[in-house]
Amino acid sequence: MDSPFNADVLKGKVALLTGGASGIGFEISTQFGKHGASIAVMGRRKNVLDDAVSALNSLGIPAVGFEGDVRKQEDAQRVVEATVKHFGKLDILVNAAAGNFLISAEDLSPNGFKTVMDIDSVGTFTMCHEALKYLKKGGQGRSSSSSGGFILNISATLHYTASWYQIHVSAAKAAVDALTRNLALEWGTDYDIRVNGIAPGPIGDTAGLSKLLPQEINNKMRENSPLYKVGEKWDIAMAAVYLASDAGKYINGSILPIDGGLWLSKPRHLSKDAVRQVSRAVEKRSRAAPVGIPTSKL
Ligand SMILES: NC(=O)c1ccc[n+]([C@@H]2O[C@H](COP(=O)([O-])OP(=O)(O)OC[C@H]3O[C@@H](n4cnc5c(N)ncnc54)[C@H](OP(=O)(O)O)[C@@H]3O)[C@@H](O)[C@H]2O)c1
């Protein structure tokens, strides 16, 4: 689908995206680029980075890839600095890198739990921490008149309730949401940096969906979803463009669930016809009951 936004809403911005070379992250890279931003993508696999950069360049988007692991502070520092060296500044940091797999709490080793916490939560904090000096108002590489930069953390909706076989990702994404709100408070106040989050539901054509929702579960889930479909990477990327652009200039500390309302969904126990019949029967009984004595209609 075409973007509803003007092509220049991110003109002149420089964005660094962890996990920006694949899946949802890559779609955000692409849409940021199509809306005027220059793009740096970070990840561990060189071939994935190379493919992403070629694809972005073929769309006329200035792009560069940096190998690095968000769990390593020295990698985070090196990649942030390399981005600033390459493009001259940093305006936007997107933390989309994550680890995920389905496993019961009983079968998950503490080390497996820690790995996901390290990538999603500690990795997000490390990247924010290393990027601060470039993102803050008056920071290195920013003109004195420009405002502070923008951070977007990608979490999930899994931890809004509880999710089967996702204890590690739920805990890690809950921590990411806490980082988003706390940094919005501290760095919004001190440095004019806006920090927001997007919490995607199941998004089609991604590694996340195929790993976390095998087809059998996917089909079942659709029956209970308010909009009866999985989302598209485009849905996440458009929200990211909106939040990163001036249209989002007063949005700070918000975490936008984009899941078609799925996290609110519950199985429907009664059809609408059945509920109408029950209501009529209850009303009839209540009218027939002696007046004057307070009784419950149920
Ligand atoms: N897909 C969904 O339905 C869904 C739903 C809710 C939330 N999300 C969130 O959306 C984001 C993108 O998910 P996706 O499904 O599009 O997955 P994906 O394509 O697997 O993206 C994950 C990216 O993170 C990078 N990455 C992983 N570990 C890293 C590390 N230690 N250091 C640097 N980069 C690392 C990966 O590249 P390398 O392996 O090359 O490092 C990859 O590019 C994730 O935060 C995910 O939790 C997705």
The ligand as an SDF file (V2000), in Angstrom:
LIG
                    3D

 48 52  0  0  0  0  0  0  0  0999 V2000
    6.9170  -10.7300   14.0200 N   0  0  0  0  0  0  0  0  0  0  0  0
    5.9650  -10.5220   14.8920 C   0  0  0  0  0  0  0  0  0  0  0  0
    4.8370  -10.9700   14.7220 O   0  0  0  0  0  0  0  0  0  0  0  0
    6.2620   -9.6990   16.1210 C   0  0  0  0  0  0  0  0  0  0  0  0
    5.2810   -9.5630   17.1040 C   0  0  0  0  0  0  0  0  0  0  0  0
    5.5560   -8.7960   18.2310 C   0  0  0  0  0  0  0  0  0  0  0  0
    6.7730   -8.1580   18.3630 C   0  0  0  0  0  0  0  0  0  0  0  0
    7.7310   -8.3120   17.3820 N   0  0  0  0  0  0  0  0  0  0  0  0
    9.0040   -7.6250   17.5470 C   0  0  0  0  0  0  0  0  0  0  0  0
    9.3370   -6.9500   16.3440 O   0  0  0  0  0  0  0  0  0  0  0  0
   10.7640   -6.9580   16.1650 C   0  0  0  0  0  0  0  0  0  0  0  0
   11.1370   -7.5590   14.8130 C   0  0  0  0  0  0  0  0  0  0  0  0
   10.6790   -8.8920   14.7550 O   0  0  0  0  0  0  0  0  0  0  0  0
   10.6620   -9.7830   13.4170 P   0  0  0  0  0  0  0  0  0  0  0  0
    9.6500  -10.8180   13.6050 O   0  0  0  0  0  0  0  0  0  0  0  0
   10.6090   -8.9040   12.2330 O   0  0  0  0  0  0  0  0  0  0  0  0
   12.0510  -10.5670   13.5790 O   0  0  0  0  0  0  0  0  0  0  0  0
   13.4060  -10.7450   12.8000 P   0  0  0  0  0  0  0  0  0  0  0  0
   13.2840  -10.5580   11.3200 O   0  0  0  0  0  0  0  0  0  0  0  0
   13.9510  -12.0320   13.2880 O   0  0  0  0  0  0  0  0  0  0  0  0
   14.2350   -9.5390   13.3780 O   0  0  0  0  0  0  0  0  0  0  0  0
   15.1050   -9.6230   14.4050 C   0  0  0  0  0  0  0  0  0  0  0  0
   16.3340   -8.8540   13.9860 C   0  0  0  0  0  0  0  0  0  0  0  0
   17.1230   -8.6300   15.1310 O   0  0  0  0  0  0  0  0  0  0  0  0
   18.4910   -8.8800   14.8080 C   0  0  0  0  0  0  0  0  0  0  0  0
   19.1490   -9.3250   16.0220 N   0  0  0  0  0  0  0  0  0  0  0  0
   18.8260  -10.3860   16.7980 C   0  0  0  0  0  0  0  0  0  0  0  0
   19.6880  -10.5110   17.8200 N   0  0  0  0  0  0  0  0  0  0  0  0
   20.5750   -9.4960   17.6820 C   0  0  0  0  0  0  0  0  0  0  0  0
   21.7060   -9.0900   18.4320 C   0  0  0  0  0  0  0  0  0  0  0  0
   22.1000   -9.7610   19.5210 N   0  0  0  0  0  0  0  0  0  0  0  0
   22.3940   -8.0030   18.0280 N   0  0  0  0  0  0  0  0  0  0  0  0
   22.0030   -7.3180   16.9180 C   0  0  0  0  0  0  0  0  0  0  0  0
   20.9410   -7.6570   16.1810 N   0  0  0  0  0  0  0  0  0  0  0  0
   20.2470   -8.7340   16.5600 C   0  0  0  0  0  0  0  0  0  0  0  0
   18.4550   -9.9640   13.7510 C   0  0  0  0  0  0  0  0  0  0  0  0
   19.5990   -9.9290   12.9160 O   0  0  0  0  0  0  0  0  0  0  0  0
   20.8550  -10.9100   13.1590 P   0  0  0  0  0  0  0  0  0  0  0  0
   20.2870  -12.2550   13.4930 O   0  0  0  0  0  0  0  0  0  0  0  0
   21.5860  -10.8670   11.8730 O   0  0  0  0  0  0  0  0  0  0  0  0
   21.6290  -10.3250   14.2830 O   0  0  0  0  0  0  0  0  0  0  0  0
   17.2000   -9.5830   12.9660 C   0  0  0  0  0  0  0  0  0  0  0  0
   17.5250   -8.6800   11.9310 O   0  0  0  0  0  0  0  0  0  0  0  0
   11.3140   -7.7240   17.3600 C   0  0  0  0  0  0  0  0  0  0  0  0
   11.6410   -6.8090   18.3900 O   0  0  0  0  0  0  0  0  0  0  0  0
   10.1590   -8.5800   17.7920 C   0  0  0  0  0  0  0  0  0  0  0  0
   10.2240   -8.9750   19.1450 O   0  0  0  0  0  0  0  0  0  0  0  0
    7.4960   -9.0720   16.2770 C   0  0  0  0  0  0  0  0  0  0  0  0
  1  2  1  0
  2  3  2  0
  2  4  1  0
  4  5  1  0
  4 48  2  0
  5  6  2  0
  6  7  1  0
  7  8  2  0
  8  9  1  0
  8 48  1  0
  9 10  1  0
  9 46  1  0
 10 11  1  0
 11 12  1  0
 11 44  1  0
 12 13  1  0
 13 14  1  0
 14 15  2  0
 14 16  1  0
 14 17  1  0
 17 18  1  0
 18 19  2  0
 18 20  1  0
 18 21  1  0
 21 22  1  0
 22 23  1  0
 23 24  1  0
 23 42  1  0
 24 25  1  0
 25 26  1  0
 25 36  1  0
 26 27  1  0
 26 35  1  0
 27 28  2  0
 28 29  1  0
 29 30  1  0
 29 35  2  0
 30 31  1  0
 30 32  2  0
 32 33  1  0
 33 34  2  0
 34 35  1  0
 36 37  1  0
 36 42  1  0
 37 38  1  0
 38 39  2  0
 38 40  1  0
 38 41  1  0
 42 43  1  0
 44 45  1  0
 44 46  1  0
 46 47  1  0
M  CHG  2   8   1  16  -1
M  END
$$$$
